[in-house]
Amino acid sequence: MDVLRVAALVEISAAAANLARTVVRMRHLDPAAIAAYVADPADARAVLGRGRWLPSMTAHVPTPPAGKPRPVRRRKPRAGTSTQLPLPLPTVEGR
């Protein structure tokens, strides 16, 4: 039950953070002015700073070696593990 409560809090906080970013963007508010009204200014920067590209958001992607490209491995579906549900058959009354 605690897992569901925490998951609900995460969803609520994500929605609230998204709303806060939208209001700041639409009303052209200064995030520094908002920091004076919150308990921890780092929290305001974390919430309002999302959606911007920062230098710390980079990931090193190595270049592939020259020559023959590596083959792409694809997973084969297991037998009997269809994710599609069977369609209900139409019923004809009187039969």
N, C-alpha and C positions, 0 to 999 in steps of 0.2 A: 504494500500500500504506500510505503514511503517513496518508492520509485515513481509511482504515478503522481504523487504530490510534487516531487522535485521536477518531473517532466512538465507538469502544468505550470510551475513557477518559471521554468526556462522559457516556455512558450509565451507566457504573459510578459516576461521581461524583454524578450525579443520584440514583441509587438509594441511595447511601450518605447523601447529604444528606437525602433523604426519611426514611430510617431514623433518622437522628440527630434530626430534628424530632419524629418519633413517640415516640422514647424520652424526649426532654425533656418532651413534653406528657403522656405517660402516667405518668412517674415524678415529675412536678412538680419538675424540676430547675431550678436558677437558672442562666441563661445567663452571668451574671457570674462564677460559680464555675468554669465551663467555660473561660472566657477565660484563666484562669491556667495552664492545661495545654496550650495550643496555641501554636505559634510566633508567629502573628500574630493578635491578638484581633479584628482587622477581619474576618478570614476566618470566625471563629466567629459574629460578628454577621451576616455575609452569609448564612451557611448557616442559622442558626437564626431569623433574622428574616423569612424568607420565609413567605408565607401570611398576613401581617398587612397591614392597610390602612394605608398611610402617606400623609401629605399630599403627598409628592412623586410619588405614583402617580396623579395626576389628569391628565386630558387635556382641553383646551378643545374643546368641541363647540359650534359656533355655532348659534344658533337660526335656523330657516328663516324667510325673509321672509314676512310676512302676505300672504294672497292665494291664488292658485292653486298647488296643490302641484306639484312637479316630477314628470314621468313617470319611472317606473322603467324603466331600459333592461335588457333581458335578452339574454343571448347565445343565438344560435341554434346548434344543433349542426351541425358540418360534415358534409357528405355523406360517407359511407363511413368515419366514425371512431367506430364503435360500441365501447364498452368492454365489452360483454357478449360472453362467449365462446360459440361454438356448442355446443349440447348434443350429447353423443354419441348416435348412433342405436342403438336396441337391435338386437342381432344375433340372428337366429333360426337355430339350427343345422339343417342338413339342407336348406337352400335353396340 
